[in-house]
Amino acid sequence: MVNEGIAQSATVDRTKLLSQSYANIYNLINTRSNIADPKGASKRTFVYTREPHVQGRGFSSELFPFIVLKKPMIDFSEFSVSETKSRVVGELVCEVYSSDEMSGYHKNKGNAYFNQIVDDLFETINNVTNKTTLRAYAEGGININTDDMDDITFNNKTIFFGRFTISFDLRMVVSA
Amino acid sequence: MVISVKVIGVGEVDKFLKGLPKKTQKVVGKGIQGWGKNAESNFKLYSTKVGGRKSFFSGDLYQSIKWRRRGLSGFLEMSEAGFALDHMKPHWVALKKGRKITEWAVDKGLAKLGPGGKGITDIYPVTKKSIYVGPHPWIEAGRQKEFKKINRFINRELKKIKEI
């Protein structure tokens, strides 16, 4: 599914450091052959760029499970003598949410769906081909770490959530 | 309205961290910032469990929770409503027309709407136009849960140094 405002995957350069580095990782995660939607639906939004509005009553069973990919935090360090090149480290927070409160066939499969998405996420980020592709887009050193994994109860409904930091580390031209 | 907030303890933590060797300061500081951001997200989720929330990723309390950096450490900031929910003395609240608590009490079946949209409870021996509310100690529970995770974030930063 095409998300408005997200560019096609391309090389990251100094003029679109935030948008393109984000788009490359978003497109990687939003590819169903990489991370499958456990519900198998093709039309619903599965990867969000922000937290969706989840209503408590009539708890939208259509919404779960889903992924939220937040904007990267980018740090510059180790500038070259001419100050045109720098080490660029970016960290994106990726959150996975699932719930047992899904209707019909999907009911009580929240935990299984959560595990499936996280397995796919780890596999996608650690995949050598994906790493090579991202390196070709000047977004090397991609890595994933788990920040947190837990469940909470909201209006008597269990929600499983996991928070991961996807990082990239590269050296690039940051000034003309 | 101007509200003054006194943050206690951050200075002492920062002083302690600044006494550490330079490289250790950097690692521990980065670990604490990572942990703080994670705690912010988790406290936002914990806040959805209190206050009779209708929606998951929204609300004034949810939006107000922020991790603020102060030197090498920092603190978690939230609206007064969050502390009130945690610390308040049990008290009666009138179920006036238009109040969120009236809406909540009616929704939960604890009250019914009377004339003019005012809530009337009938769960007590005597019918009342108010409801007795108590604290929801959610901050301490969340704090205990979050403090166990701090080592993990500092260890991760240490590993990064080993890799270099």
Interface residues (C-beta under 8 A of the other chain):
Chain A: E51 P52 H53 V54 Q55 G56 R57 V93 E95 N145 D147 D148 D150 I152 T153 F154 N155 I159 F161 R163 T165
Chain B: G34 K37 N38 S41 N42 L45 Y46 T48 K49 R53 K54 S55 F56 F57 S58 K149 F153 R156
